[in-house]
Amino acid sequence: MDELRFSDLLGIFRRRADLSQTALANLIGVIPSYMSRLESGEREPDRDVVIMIGHVLGLHRLDRAALLLSAGYAPDDPAMRAVLRILIEAAVEREHVAA
């Protein structure tokens, strides 16, 4: 199964919050065309924008972590970073065992 892209998750979370692209853009302080490009996958967000989106949408910490990861950023939640570090270490160890 393919992982969801940032643009996919953004659309899912925005619709779940019952917000238009324009309304979300206004809430996070960007122009609506930028929000449209983020959701269409034409633009990649910077980390601060992803964090602001998660905050404005009131996302649960797992959803915030998923949104950050889908955009290529480490989660901002210390517990999520710890879990990610454990998973990475386990993957590295499996790679060494397989070699």
Chimera marker file (.cmm) of the C-alpha trace (Angstrom):
<marker_set name="trace">
<marker id="1" x="0.000" y="0.000" z="0.000" r="1" g="1" b="0" radius="0.5"/>
<marker id="2" x="1.343" y="3.424" z="-0.925" r="1" g="1" b="0" radius="0.5"/>
<marker id="3" x="1.772" y="5.934" z="1.853" r="1" g="1" b="0" radius="0.5"/>
<marker id="4" x="-0.320" y="9.064" z="1.803" r="1" g="1" b="0" radius="0.5"/>
<marker id="5" x="1.353" y="12.200" z="0.552" r="1" g="1" b="0" radius="0.5"/>
<marker id="6" x="1.242" y="15.481" z="2.453" r="1" g="1" b="0" radius="0.5"/>
<marker id="7" x="-1.237" y="16.882" z="-0.068" r="1" g="1" b="0" radius="0.5"/>
<marker id="8" x="-3.576" y="13.915" z="0.515" r="1" g="1" b="0" radius="0.5"/>
<marker id="9" x="-3.439" y="14.222" z="4.302" r="1" g="1" b="0" radius="0.5"/>
<marker id="10" x="-3.895" y="17.980" z="4.144" r="1" g="1" b="0" radius="0.5"/>
<marker id="11" x="-7.088" y="17.560" z="2.144" r="1" g="1" b="0" radius="0.5"/>
<marker id="12" x="-8.400" y="14.844" z="4.458" r="1" g="1" b="0" radius="0.5"/>
<marker id="13" x="-7.708" y="16.837" z="7.616" r="1" g="1" b="0" radius="0.5"/>
<marker id="14" x="-9.031" y="20.104" z="6.148" r="1" g="1" b="0" radius="0.5"/>
<marker id="15" x="-12.295" y="18.491" z="5.057" r="1" g="1" b="0" radius="0.5"/>
<marker id="16" x="-12.609" y="16.748" z="8.438" r="1" g="1" b="0" radius="0.5"/>
<marker id="17" x="-12.430" y="20.214" z="10.044" r="1" g="1" b="0" radius="0.5"/>
<marker id="18" x="-15.128" y="21.383" z="7.600" r="1" g="1" b="0" radius="0.5"/>
<marker id="19" x="-12.951" y="24.228" z="6.294" r="1" g="1" b="0" radius="0.5"/>
<marker id="20" x="-12.500" y="25.498" z="2.766" r="1" g="1" b="0" radius="0.5"/>
<marker id="21" x="-8.985" y="25.986" z="1.410" r="1" g="1" b="0" radius="0.5"/>
<marker id="22" x="-9.530" y="29.741" z="1.636" r="1" g="1" b="0" radius="0.5"/>
<marker id="23" x="-10.690" y="29.563" z="5.262" r="1" g="1" b="0" radius="0.5"/>
<marker id="24" x="-7.685" y="27.442" z="6.265" r="1" g="1" b="0" radius="0.5"/>
<marker id="25" x="-5.327" y="29.746" z="4.369" r="1" g="1" b="0" radius="0.5"/>
<marker id="26" x="-6.736" y="32.752" z="6.213" r="1" g="1" b="0" radius="0.5"/>
<marker id="27" x="-6.416" y="31.003" z="9.580" r="1" g="1" b="0" radius="0.5"/>
<marker id="28" x="-2.739" y="30.156" z="9.060" r="1" g="1" b="0" radius="0.5"/>
<marker id="29" x="-1.878" y="33.444" z="7.378" r="1" g="1" b="0" radius="0.5"/>
<marker id="30" x="-1.084" y="32.389" z="3.819" r="1" g="1" b="0" radius="0.5"/>
<marker id="31" x="-2.703" y="33.293" z="0.530" r="1" g="1" b="0" radius="0.5"/>
<marker id="32" x="-5.407" y="30.912" z="-0.737" r="1" g="1" b="0" radius="0.5"/>
<marker id="33" x="-3.495" y="30.059" z="-3.923" r="1" g="1" b="0" radius="0.5"/>
<marker id="34" x="-0.594" y="28.764" z="-1.795" r="1" g="1" b="0" radius="0.5"/>
<marker id="35" x="-2.989" y="26.521" z="0.133" r="1" g="1" b="0" radius="0.5"/>
<marker id="36" x="-4.435" y="25.276" z="-3.147" r="1" g="1" b="0" radius="0.5"/>
<marker id="37" x="-0.953" y="24.438" z="-4.439" r="1" g="1" b="0" radius="0.5"/>
<marker id="38" x="-0.102" y="22.606" z="-1.211" r="1" g="1" b="0" radius="0.5"/>
<marker id="39" x="-3.214" y="20.490" z="-1.467" r="1" g="1" b="0" radius="0.5"/>
<marker id="40" x="-2.701" y="19.762" z="-5.155" r="1" g="1" b="0" radius="0.5"/>
<marker id="41" x="0.898" y="18.716" z="-4.535" r="1" g="1" b="0" radius="0.5"/>
<marker id="42" x="2.344" y="21.518" z="-6.662" r="1" g="1" b="0" radius="0.5"/>
<marker id="43" x="4.179" y="23.038" z="-3.670" r="1" g="1" b="0" radius="0.5"/>
<marker id="44" x="5.967" y="21.571" z="-0.659" r="1" g="1" b="0" radius="0.5"/>
<marker id="45" x="5.393" y="23.274" z="2.695" r="1" g="1" b="0" radius="0.5"/>
<marker id="46" x="8.075" y="24.423" z="5.068" r="1" g="1" b="0" radius="0.5"/>
<marker id="47" x="8.045" y="22.919" z="8.551" r="1" g="1" b="0" radius="0.5"/>
<marker id="48" x="6.519" y="25.981" z="10.222" r="1" g="1" b="0" radius="0.5"/>
<marker id="49" x="3.526" y="25.890" z="7.860" r="1" g="1" b="0" radius="0.5"/>
<marker id="50" x="2.931" y="22.200" z="8.600" r="1" g="1" b="0" radius="0.5"/>
<marker id="51" x="3.060" y="22.868" z="12.345" r="1" g="1" b="0" radius="0.5"/>
<marker id="52" x="0.671" y="25.808" z="11.997" r="1" g="1" b="0" radius="0.5"/>
<marker id="53" x="-1.768" y="23.718" z="9.944" r="1" g="1" b="0" radius="0.5"/>
<marker id="54" x="-1.749" y="20.995" z="12.593" r="1" g="1" b="0" radius="0.5"/>
<marker id="55" x="-2.332" y="23.565" z="15.324" r="1" g="1" b="0" radius="0.5"/>
<marker id="56" x="-5.135" y="25.412" z="13.518" r="1" g="1" b="0" radius="0.5"/>
<marker id="57" x="-6.902" y="22.164" z="12.604" r="1" g="1" b="0" radius="0.5"/>
<marker id="58" x="-6.606" y="20.948" z="16.191" r="1" g="1" b="0" radius="0.5"/>
<marker id="59" x="-5.030" y="17.677" z="15.090" r="1" g="1" b="0" radius="0.5"/>
<marker id="60" x="-4.355" y="14.907" z="17.590" r="1" g="1" b="0" radius="0.5"/>
<marker id="61" x="-0.636" y="14.302" z="18.151" r="1" g="1" b="0" radius="0.5"/>
<marker id="62" x="-0.643" y="11.164" z="15.969" r="1" g="1" b="0" radius="0.5"/>
<marker id="63" x="-2.230" y="13.097" z="13.109" r="1" g="1" b="0" radius="0.5"/>
<marker id="64" x="0.243" y="15.986" z="13.597" r="1" g="1" b="0" radius="0.5"/>
<marker id="65" x="3.115" y="13.496" z="13.479" r="1" g="1" b="0" radius="0.5"/>
<marker id="66" x="1.700" y="11.897" z="10.328" r="1" g="1" b="0" radius="0.5"/>
<marker id="67" x="1.320" y="15.303" z="8.667" r="1" g="1" b="0" radius="0.5"/>
<marker id="68" x="4.895" y="16.275" z="9.535" r="1" g="1" b="0" radius="0.5"/>
<marker id="69" x="6.289" y="12.934" z="8.362" r="1" g="1" b="0" radius="0.5"/>
<marker id="70" x="4.337" y="13.090" z="5.117" r="1" g="1" b="0" radius="0.5"/>
<marker id="71" x="5.970" y="16.472" z="4.445" r="1" g="1" b="0" radius="0.5"/>
<marker id="72" x="9.422" y="15.056" z="5.190" r="1" g="1" b="0" radius="0.5"/>
<marker id="73" x="9.867" y="16.483" z="8.697" r="1" g="1" b="0" radius="0.5"/>
<marker id="74" x="10.428" y="14.818" z="12.053" r="1" g="1" b="0" radius="0.5"/>
<marker id="75" x="7.513" y="15.039" z="14.484" r="1" g="1" b="0" radius="0.5"/>
<marker id="76" x="7.584" y="17.901" z="16.985" r="1" g="1" b="0" radius="0.5"/>
<marker id="77" x="6.173" y="15.744" z="19.801" r="1" g="1" b="0" radius="0.5"/>
<marker id="78" x="8.984" y="14.341" z="22.010" r="1" g="1" b="0" radius="0.5"/>
<marker id="79" x="7.172" y="11.011" z="22.435" r="1" g="1" b="0" radius="0.5"/>
<marker id="80" x="6.727" y="10.678" z="18.682" r="1" g="1" b="0" radius="0.5"/>
<marker id="81" x="10.419" y="11.509" z="18.124" r="1" g="1" b="0" radius="0.5"/>
<marker id="82" x="11.353" y="8.782" z="20.623" r="1" g="1" b="0" radius="0.5"/>
<marker id="83" x="9.183" y="6.239" z="18.808" r="1" g="1" b="0" radius="0.5"/>
<marker id="84" x="10.662" y="7.271" z="15.480" r="1" g="1" b="0" radius="0.5"/>
<marker id="85" x="14.208" y="6.937" z="16.871" r="1" g="1" b="0" radius="0.5"/>
<marker id="86" x="13.425" y="3.396" z="18.126" r="1" g="1" b="0" radius="0.5"/>
<marker id="87" x="12.002" y="2.415" z="14.740" r="1" g="1" b="0" radius="0.5"/>
<marker id="88" x="15.035" y="3.778" z="12.922" r="1" g="1" b="0" radius="0.5"/>
<marker id="89" x="17.423" y="1.971" z="15.262" r="1" g="1" b="0" radius="0.5"/>
<marker id="90" x="15.499" y="-1.288" z="14.767" r="1" g="1" b="0" radius="0.5"/>
<marker id="91" x="15.625" y="-0.872" z="10.989" r="1" g="1" b="0" radius="0.5"/>
<marker id="92" x="19.384" y="-0.231" z="11.099" r="1" g="1" b="0" radius="0.5"/>
<marker id="93" x="19.883" y="-3.292" z="13.302" r="1" g="1" b="0" radius="0.5"/>
<marker id="94" x="17.836" y="-5.466" z="10.908" r="1" g="1" b="0" radius="0.5"/>
<marker id="95" x="19.960" y="-4.177" z="8.035" r="1" g="1" b="0" radius="0.5"/>
<marker id="96" x="23.181" y="-5.167" z="9.860" r="1" g="1" b="0" radius="0.5"/>
<marker id="97" x="21.814" y="-8.624" z="10.700" r="1" g="1" b="0" radius="0.5"/>
<marker id="98" x="20.761" y="-9.190" z="7.084" r="1" g="1" b="0" radius="0.5"/>
<marker id="99" x="24.174" y="-8.152" z="5.741" r="1" g="1" b="0" radius="0.5"/>
<link id1="1" id2="2" r="1" g="1" b="0" radius="0.2"/>
<link id1="2" id2="3" r="1" g="1" b="0" radius="0.2"/>
<link id1="3" id2="4" r="1" g="1" b="0" radius="0.2"/>
<link id1="4" id2="5" r="1" g="1" b="0" radius="0.2"/>
<link id1="5" id2="6" r="1" g="1" b="0" radius="0.2"/>
<link id1="6" id2="7" r="1" g="1" b="0" radius="0.2"/>
<link id1="7" id2="8" r="1" g="1" b="0" radius="0.2"/>
<link id1="8" id2="9" r="1" g="1" b="0" radius="0.2"/>
<link id1="9" id2="10" r="1" g="1" b="0" radius="0.2"/>
<link id1="10" id2="11" r="1" g="1" b="0" radius="0.2"/>
<link id1="11" id2="12" r="1" g="1" b="0" radius="0.2"/>
<link id1="12" id2="13" r="1" g="1" b="0" radius="0.2"/>
<link id1="13" id2="14" r="1" g="1" b="0" radius="0.2"/>
<link id1="14" id2="15" r="1" g="1" b="0" radius="0.2"/>
<link id1="15" id2="16" r="1" g="1" b="0" radius="0.2"/>
<link id1="16" id2="17" r="1" g="1" b="0" radius="0.2"/>
<link id1="17" id2="18" r="1" g="1" b="0" radius="0.2"/>
<link id1="18" id2="19" r="1" g="1" b="0" radius="0.2"/>
<link id1="19" id2="20" r="1" g="1" b="0" radius="0.2"/>
<link id1="20" id2="21" r="1" g="1" b="0" radius="0.2"/>
<link id1="21" id2="22" r="1" g="1" b="0" radius="0.2"/>
<link id1="22" id2="23" r="1" g="1" b="0" radius="0.2"/>
<link id1="23" id2="24" r="1" g="1" b="0" radius="0.2"/>
<link id1="24" id2="25" r="1" g="1" b="0" radius="0.2"/>
<link id1="25" id2="26" r="1" g="1" b="0" radius="0.2"/>
<link id1="26" id2="27" r="1" g="1" b="0" radius="0.2"/>
<link id1="27" id2="28" r="1" g="1" b="0" radius="0.2"/>
<link id1="28" id2="29" r="1" g="1" b="0" radius="0.2"/>
<link id1="29" id2="30" r="1" g="1" b="0" radius="0.2"/>
<link id1="30" id2="31" r="1" g="1" b="0" radius="0.2"/>
<link id1="31" id2="32" r="1" g="1" b="0" radius="0.2"/>
<link id1="32" id2="33" r="1" g="1" b="0" radius="0.2"/>
<link id1="33" id2="34" r="1" g="1" b="0" radius="0.2"/>
<link id1="34" id2="35" r="1" g="1" b="0" radius="0.2"/>
<link id1="35" id2="36" r="1" g="1" b="0" radius="0.2"/>
<link id1="36" id2="37" r="1" g="1" b="0" radius="0.2"/>
<link id1="37" id2="38" r="1" g="1" b="0" radius="0.2"/>
<link id1="38" id2="39" r="1" g="1" b="0" radius="0.2"/>
<link id1="39" id2="40" r="1" g="1" b="0" radius="0.2"/>
<link id1="40" id2="41" r="1" g="1" b="0" radius="0.2"/>
<link id1="41" id2="42" r="1" g="1" b="0" radius="0.2"/>
<link id1="42" id2="43" r="1" g="1" b="0" radius="0.2"/>
<link id1="43" id2="44" r="1" g="1" b="0" radius="0.2"/>
<link id1="44" id2="45" r="1" g="1" b="0" radius="0.2"/>
<link id1="45" id2="46" r="1" g="1" b="0" radius="0.2"/>
<link id1="46" id2="47" r="1" g="1" b="0" radius="0.2"/>
<link id1="47" id2="48" r="1" g="1" b="0" radius="0.2"/>
<link id1="48" id2="49" r="1" g="1" b="0" radius="0.2"/>
<link id1="49" id2="50" r="1" g="1" b="0" radius="0.2"/>
<link id1="50" id2="51" r="1" g="1" b="0" radius="0.2"/>
<link id1="51" id2="52" r="1" g="1" b="0" radius="0.2"/>
<link id1="52" id2="53" r="1" g="1" b="0" radius="0.2"/>
<link id1="53" id2="54" r="1" g="1" b="0" radius="0.2"/>
<link id1="54" id2="55" r="1" g="1" b="0" radius="0.2"/>
<link id1="55" id2="56" r="1" g="1" b="0" radius="0.2"/>
<link id1="56" id2="57" r="1" g="1" b="0" radius="0.2"/>
<link id1="57" id2="58" r="1" g="1" b="0" radius="0.2"/>
<link id1="58" id2="59" r="1" g="1" b="0" radius="0.2"/>
<link id1="59" id2="60" r="1" g="1" b="0" radius="0.2"/>
<link id1="60" id2="61" r="1" g="1" b="0" radius="0.2"/>
<link id1="61" id2="62" r="1" g="1" b="0" radius="0.2"/>
<link id1="62" id2="63" r="1" g="1" b="0" radius="0.2"/>
<link id1="63" id2="64" r="1" g="1" b="0" radius="0.2"/>
<link id1="64" id2="65" r="1" g="1" b="0" radius="0.2"/>
<link id1="65" id2="66" r="1" g="1" b="0" radius="0.2"/>
<link id1="66" id2="67" r="1" g="1" b="0" radius="0.2"/>
<link id1="67" id2="68" r="1" g="1" b="0" radius="0.2"/>
<link id1="68" id2="69" r="1" g="1" b="0" radius="0.2"/>
<link id1="69" id2="70" r="1" g="1" b="0" radius="0.2"/>
<link id1="70" id2="71" r="1" g="1" b="0" radius="0.2"/>
<link id1="71" id2="72" r="1" g="1" b="0" radius="0.2"/>
<link id1="72" id2="73" r="1" g="1" b="0" radius="0.2"/>
<link id1="73" id2="74" r="1" g="1" b="0" radius="0.2"/>
<link id1="74" id2="75" r="1" g="1" b="0" radius="0.2"/>
<link id1="75" id2="76" r="1" g="1" b="0" radius="0.2"/>
<link id1="76" id2="77" r="1" g="1" b="0" radius="0.2"/>
<link id1="77" id2="78" r="1" g="1" b="0" radius="0.2"/>
<link id1="78" id2="79" r="1" g="1" b="0" radius="0.2"/>
<link id1="79" id2="80" r="1" g="1" b="0" radius="0.2"/>
<link id1="80" id2="81" r="1" g="1" b="0" radius="0.2"/>
<link id1="81" id2="82" r="1" g="1" b="0" radius="0.2"/>
<link id1="82" id2="83" r="1" g="1" b="0" radius="0.2"/>
<link id1="83" id2="84" r="1" g="1" b="0" radius="0.2"/>
<link id1="84" id2="85" r="1" g="1" b="0" radius="0.2"/>
<link id1="85" id2="86" r="1" g="1" b="0" radius="0.2"/>
<link id1="86" id2="87" r="1" g="1" b="0" radius="0.2"/>
<link id1="87" id2="88" r="1" g="1" b="0" radius="0.2"/>
<link id1="88" id2="89" r="1" g="1" b="0" radius="0.2"/>
<link id1="89" id2="90" r="1" g="1" b="0" radius="0.2"/>
<link id1="90" id2="91" r="1" g="1" b="0" radius="0.2"/>
<link id1="91" id2="92" r="1" g="1" b="0" radius="0.2"/>
<link id1="92" id2="93" r="1" g="1" b="0" radius="0.2"/>
<link id1="93" id2="94" r="1" g="1" b="0" radius="0.2"/>
<link id1="94" id2="95" r="1" g="1" b="0" radius="0.2"/>
<link id1="95" id2="96" r="1" g="1" b="0" radius="0.2"/>
<link id1="96" id2="97" r="1" g="1" b="0" radius="0.2"/>
<link id1="97" id2="98" r="1" g="1" b="0" radius="0.2"/>
<link id1="98" id2="99" r="1" g="1" b="0" radius="0.2"/>
</marker_set>
